[in-house]
């Protein structure tokens, strides 16, 4: 099924690059140069995903994202030269699905777009998640690595299940802490780091060089989907 992409970016070269790259991959591409035009096109074109720049001429992309989230759940990937950790966290917590820093690798961007689109599409319940050597039976709460059962604590399993439910996407420290430990725990990042280390020791082939639970420095973690 063909996916529709809306690119909101005031740089003509970026819009041209993305149009050529995405259309080659089978996407239908629309673009806008301002936040106002882009928000109108979300209503009119009903895209499957939005690529949103922050440095727009009429208003900041972060403000446009906040407005968009009051009436739409369309997946949004931020494209920006800004790479401050605090800003990335704030935008992810505000409803962005991912954040890609310019200049970007087009192949990686497309892979992240497909993850975001897949997560927003209606899906049948998935009983078993598989990524490389890891398998998680969500129905029976059985975790295996290379076919061998792995015993997790309830907290470790709750954290892994959250990663599975959002596989391929960045989860901020605050999002993980709130979902696993509750709404008042979103500042306990050192506490979270201890549990991530313990979980990696149980599911990674080499916990010192993790392939599954990837650190997004200063922001959070991402569970990779491996073949």
C-alpha positions as CSV (number, residue, x, y, z in Angstrom):
1,X,0.0,0.0,0.0
2,X,1.4,3.4,-1.0
3,X,2.1,5.8,1.9
4,X,1.6,9.5,1.7
5,X,4.3,11.8,3.1
6,X,4.0,15.5,3.9
7,X,7.3,17.4,4.1
8,X,7.1,20.7,6.0
9,X,10.5,22.5,5.4
10,X,11.4,25.9,4.2
11,X,14.6,24.8,2.4
12,X,13.9,24.2,-1.3
13,X,16.9,21.8,-1.6
14,X,15.7,19.6,1.3
15,X,12.2,19.4,-0.2
16,X,13.6,18.5,-3.6
17,X,16.0,15.9,-2.1
18,X,13.3,14.3,-0.1
19,X,10.8,14.3,-3.0
20,X,13.2,12.5,-5.3
21,X,14.4,10.0,-2.6
22,X,11.0,9.2,-1.3
23,X,9.2,8.9,-4.6
24,X,11.9,6.5,-5.7
25,X,10.9,4.3,-2.8
26,X,7.2,4.4,-3.7
27,X,6.0,7.2,-1.4
28,X,3.5,9.9,-2.6
29,X,5.1,13.2,-1.5
30,X,3.5,16.6,-0.7
31,X,5.4,19.5,0.6
32,X,4.9,22.9,2.3
33,X,7.3,25.7,3.1
34,X,5.5,27.1,6.2
35,X,3.9,25.8,9.3
36,X,0.5,27.3,8.4
37,X,0.5,25.7,4.9
38,X,1.7,22.4,6.4
39,X,-1.1,22.2,9.0
40,X,-3.7,23.0,6.3
41,X,-2.2,20.2,4.2
42,X,-2.4,17.7,7.0
43,X,-6.2,18.2,6.9
44,X,-6.5,18.3,3.2
45,X,-4.0,15.6,2.1
46,X,-4.4,13.3,5.2
47,X,-0.8,12.1,5.1
48,X,0.4,8.8,6.7
49,X,3.4,10.6,8.1
50,X,4.8,14.2,8.5
51,X,8.4,15.2,8.2
52,X,8.6,18.5,10.2
53,X,11.5,21.0,10.2
54,X,11.8,23.2,13.3
55,X,13.2,26.4,11.7
56,X,10.1,27.5,9.8
57,X,9.7,31.1,8.7
58,X,6.2,31.8,10.2
59,X,6.5,29.9,13.5
60,X,8.7,27.4,15.2
61,X,8.1,23.7,14.3
62,X,7.8,22.8,18.0
63,X,4.8,25.2,18.3
64,X,3.3,23.6,15.1
65,X,3.7,20.1,16.6
66,X,1.9,21.1,19.8
67,X,-1.0,22.5,17.8
68,X,-1.1,19.4,15.5
69,X,-1.2,17.1,18.5
70,X,-4.4,18.8,19.7
71,X,-6.4,17.4,16.8
72,X,-4.3,14.7,15.0
73,X,-2.3,11.6,15.9
74,X,-0.5,11.4,12.5
75,X,3.1,10.2,13.1
76,X,5.7,13.1,13.0
77,X,9.4,12.9,12.5
78,X,11.3,16.0,13.3
79,X,14.1,17.0,10.9
80,X,16.4,19.7,12.3
81,X,20.0,20.9,12.5
82,X,19.3,21.5,16.2
83,X,20.7,18.7,18.3
84,X,20.4,19.8,21.9
85,X,19.4,16.9,24.1
86,X,16.9,18.9,26.1
87,X,15.1,20.0,23.0
88,X,15.0,16.5,21.5
89,X,13.5,15.1,24.8
90,X,11.0,17.9,25.0
91,X,9.8,17.3,21.4
92,X,9.5,13.5,21.9
93,X,7.6,14.0,25.1
94,X,5.4,16.5,23.2
95,X,4.3,13.9,20.7
96,X,7.0,13.6,18.0
97,X,7.6,10.0,17.0
98,X,11.3,10.4,16.2
99,X,14.0,13.0,15.7
100,X,16.6,13.0,12.9
101,X,19.4,15.6,12.8
102,X,20.4,17.3,9.6
103,X,22.4,16.4,7.5
104,X,20.8,12.9,7.6
105,X,21.2,9.6,5.8
106,X,18.2,9.1,3.6
107,X,18.2,5.3,4.0
108,X,18.1,5.7,7.8
109,X,15.3,8.3,7.6
110,X,13.2,6.0,5.4
111,X,13.7,3.1,7.8
112,X,12.5,5.3,10.7
113,X,9.5,6.5,8.7
114,X,8.4,2.9,8.1
115,X,8.7,2.1,11.8
116,X,6.6,5.2,12.6
117,X,3.9,4.4,10.0
118,X,3.8,0.7,11.1
119,X,3.2,1.7,14.7
120,X,0.3,4.0,13.8
121,X,-1.4,1.5,11.5
122,X,-4.2,-0.8,12.9
123,X,-2.6,-4.1,13.6
124,X,-3.7,-7.5,14.9
125,X,-2.4,-8.3,18.3
126,X,1.1,-9.8,18.2
127,X,1.7,-12.7,20.5
128,X,5.4,-13.1,19.9
129,X,8.0,-10.5,19.1
130,X,11.3,-11.6,17.5
131,X,14.5,-9.5,17.1
132,X,17.7,-11.4,16.3
133,X,18.4,-13.9,19.1
134,X,15.6,-12.4,21.3
135,X,12.0,-13.7,21.3
136,X,9.3,-12.4,23.7
137,X,6.0,-14.3,24.0
138,X,3.7,-11.5,25.2
139,X,0.8,-13.9,25.9
140,X,2.7,-16.3,28.2
141,X,5.3,-13.8,29.3
142,X,8.2,-16.0,28.2
143,X,11.5,-14.5,27.1
144,X,14.1,-16.5,25.2
145,X,17.6,-15.7,24.0
146,X,18.9,-18.1,21.3
147,X,16.1,-20.5,22.2
148,X,16.9,-20.6,25.9
149,X,14.5,-19.3,28.5
150,X,15.7,-16.2,30.4
151,X,14.3,-15.3,33.8
152,X,13.5,-11.6,34.2
153,X,12.3,-9.8,37.3
154,X,8.8,-8.2,37.0
155,X,10.3,-4.8,36.5
156,X,12.8,-6.0,33.9
157,X,9.9,-7.7,32.0
158,X,7.7,-4.6,32.3
159,X,10.5,-2.5,30.8
160,X,11.2,-5.1,28.0
161,X,7.5,-5.3,27.2
162,X,7.4,-1.5,26.8
163,X,10.3,-1.6,24.4
164,X,8.6,-4.4,22.4
165,X,5.4,-2.3,22.2
166,X,7.5,0.6,20.8
167,X,10.1,-1.4,18.9
168,X,12.3,0.7,16.6
169,X,11.3,4.0,18.3
170,X,13.1,6.2,20.8
171,X,11.6,6.1,24.3
172,X,12.8,9.0,26.4
173,X,14.1,8.4,30.0
174,X,10.9,10.1,31.3
175,X,8.6,8.0,29.2
176,X,10.1,4.8,30.4
177,X,10.2,5.8,34.0
178,X,6.6,7.0,34.0
179,X,5.3,3.9,32.2
180,X,7.2,1.3,34.3
181,X,7.5,3.0,37.7
182,X,4.7,5.5,37.7
183,X,4.1,9.3,37.1
184,X,6.3,10.5,39.9
185,X,9.5,8.7,38.8
186,X,10.4,10.6,35.7
187,X,13.6,12.1,37.2
188,X,15.2,8.9,38.3
189,X,17.5,8.4,35.3
190,X,20.3,6.9,37.4
191,X,17.8,4.3,38.7
192,X,16.8,3.5,35.1
193,X,20.4,3.1,34.0
194,X,20.9,0.4,36.6
195,X,17.9,-1.6,35.3
196,X,19.0,-1.2,31.7
197,X,22.4,-2.6,32.5
198,X,20.8,-5.6,34.2
199,X,18.4,-6.2,31.3
200,X,21.2,-6.0,28.8
201,X,23.2,-8.6,30.8
202,X,20.3,-11.0,30.3
203,X,19.4,-10.5,26.7
204,X,22.5,-9.1,24.9
205,X,25.2,-11.3,23.4
206,X,27.7,-8.7,24.6
207,X,26.2,-6.3,27.2
208,X,29.2,-3.9,26.7
209,X,28.4,-3.6,23.0
210,X,24.6,-3.9,22.9
211,X,22.8,-4.7,19.6
212,X,19.2,-4.7,20.9
213,X,18.7,-1.9,23.5
214,X,20.5,1.0,21.9
215,X,21.4,4.2,23.9
216,X,20.3,7.5,22.4
217,X,22.7,9.7,24.3
218,X,21.1,12.2,26.6
219,X,17.6,11.2,25.4
220,X,16.7,7.6,26.1
221,X,16.8,4.2,24.5
222,X,15.6,2.3,21.4
223,X,14.9,-1.4,20.9
224,X,16.3,-2.4,17.5
225,X,14.5,-4.9,15.3
226,X,17.1,-7.3,13.9
227,X,16.6,-9.9,11.2
